[in-house]
Amino acid sequence: MNNVGLAVQRTFDEVTDEQWDELWQLNVMSYVRAIPRGAAGDARAGGRGVIVNVSSTAGKRPSGSMPDYSVTKGRGACRSRASSPTPMRRTGSAATRSRPARRRPRRGLGEGGLADQQAARTGKTKVEVIAAVGAGRPLGRLAEPGEIASVIAFLCSPRASYVTGAAWSADGGTVPIIV
């Protein structure tokens, strides 16, 4: 499973070329480097292999306050799909993405995370920001870590053996599209 990312709230005009490159290296190239180029052969030899790339709703619904993050997370989705060629599908391997939306990771709610960044930009308190983000979800709350883990566990299980190259959404209905 691959789960990495950095998100900083800033407008398109505020993002420097160096910051674009930094996020490209972290949010895109980390997927490239984490999935061994020989994984398809290893999966065929072993009979099954599963790769889960955890991403963000920003890859499907770009954010104007995090343009570099959104673009790089969208490219990560393309990388996941490109990891699931026909020979891997026949052996049951999956390159799959679970899109957790704003669950409760330390980078989002921890010191200096997205909640702090948004509070500083809007003049609200961190508690107000977290409450508003949760209330803005169709389910009215943020995800619990176990809810995301359950989707990942399913994707890694034999019950998902016919799933490959799919972009699963575990986002509480946040992204109102079918893709």
Secondary structure, 3 states (H helix, E strand, C coil): CEECCCCCCCCHHHCCHHHHHHHHHHHHHHHHHHCCCCHHHHHHHHCCCEEEEECCHHHCCCCCCCHHHHHHHHHHHHHHHHCCCHHHHHCCCEEEEEECCCCCCHHHHCCCCHHHHHHHHHCCCHHHHHHHHHHCCCCCCCCCHHHHHHHHHHHHCHHHCCCCCCEEECCCCCCCCCC
